[in-house]
Amino acid sequence: AFQAILPLRGKILNVEKASINKILANAEIKTMVYAFACGFSEGYGNDFDISKLRYNKIIIAADADVDGAHIATLLLTLFYRFMPELLYEGHVYIAMPPLYKAIPNGKNGREEYLYDDKALEKYRKEHAAGSFTLQRYKGLGEMDAEQLWETTLDPESRILAQISISDTVDADEVTTTLMSSNVPPRREFIMSEAKYANLDI
């Protein structure tokens, strides 16, 4: 009644490295353009019309791991290069599924979703060892329908991160650095920014 799910098959084309012909021929990208219904900006003339957008929120729901982050990055690159108004006008979100579920051993207490390792650490400090069972989610596909609804799809309980761009020059430079075929600038960027990374190893 109020939301639709568009399944994508793995990682989409990296539009930063592909020709416009390859991009327009890509089945996954064509499906998204059709679903959003607001067109596609090729840079040679813009047929993108944000007023025709079918959905107020476009939510990227990917696994909470490195592959999921890569898929989200590829999608954000596509939106930034060919549908930038989606980002500028605040229509793009990333779903924040939990990494863990803590299940109390016994009748007392309630099940609790934990969204990162800091939350897990805090939970462990507050609960005695052996008083709970921990379930680790490796991906959205491991959840049953009720868990997926409660954690990722239900507007009343899900957590979303809205994507915004405050500096278009910086955004353009970072997108080019990280997603293009030119390796040395990417290596330099990763080395300088690695201390800020939140790694799930």
Secondary structure, 3 states (H helix, E strand, C coil): CCCCCCCCCCCCCCCCCCCHHHHHHCHHHHHHHHHHCCCCECCCCECCCHHHCCCCCEEECCCCCHHHHHHHHHHHHHHHHHCHHHHHCCCEEEECCCCEEEEECCCCCCCEEECCHHHHHHHHHHCCCCCEEEEECCCHHHCCHHHHHHHHHCCCCCCEEECCCCCHHHHHHHHHHHHCCCHHHHHHHHHHHHHHCCCCC
